[in-house]
């Protein structure tokens, strides 16, 4: 087989066979195929697309390029959740303990933040000494004992995707539906859970800016999951403005703890309960969404979910006393208020701008491996639909340099649009796409 011929075939709109895809992915992973040929193939795929069968074959080939976790040592049906990434997205921190407190094991692989989007592992490291670097044995043991473990992705989980993503990132070939779907699903399949619930974000702060694109991505990923024998659903949720009020690592952890204390912002709780009910329905823990939401609300009201968070943090070496006293979390030195320059209704807050401000203040990475400042961030005091008077506080920026704070405050102000009329209410959940194995 020659890579030249496969590139030529795809360039002309041909369909690659399962063997050809497997050969290409294996050769690329072990370094036999050069980056320039793989880049040409990625660009040909961007123009010509992949069929559903090719997308599945690509996903499976990438899944098999490294280790797959065997979670059969965990008792019962295991659940995982994945978000396509957004700003202020602390959903996993609230959702995972709620689900685990209801007796359903959660075995989750999470990543670090990159660019303007945050990552669960960075947020969890706000608990001093917390470790996501678990051996496979400890990961399984923790899920069996606590009902919840969250680990960082090991180097050898879908290594083909790691290499391919780095290449796509610099060759303008990221935004192709089949490539995104196979990238995400290869990692999820290798991570071994029985149930996968996907949070596909749409809006200005999301990867998929438009709803039809988010729908297509969600449908593609769900059909891959079904073909791989998983119980799977995707919930398309809104990411036009940041989720909740907090953006920045420790601020977001505090908000997630508040959510587990029954004081979570409405939009965050809507997303948490929408995703959680899909997990509980797929696991046959309940039969209706109302029943699922009832169970989750009960777990929060009784304190069971919060206790589960503390138990999980402690089991992974972290200081669980922070769960009960959030004033212990590291705080930035300066708090700079962002004041409204006019009166009216907040009609929009550009999530991407807020995410970039957080990154500029030190809360996010420009490139992989950069150190981050967990204490900085933005607390939004006004969200879309709120009325604001001239001079009233829109948001507070938490920073460790006064100079950065002034610049950050100006940028946060520019992310707000204030209009004369009250904007229409947007539903947080745009659509649920369920997989069917029947
Ligand atoms: N997230 C991934 O893991 N892969 C993509 O291709 C895009 C987003």
Boltz pocket constraint, residues with backbone or C-beta under 6 A from the ligand:
constraints:
  - pocket:
      binder: B
      contacts: [[A, 84], [A, 165], [A, 174], [A, 179], [A, 180], [A, 181], [A, 183], [A, 184], [A, 207]]
      max_distance: 6.0
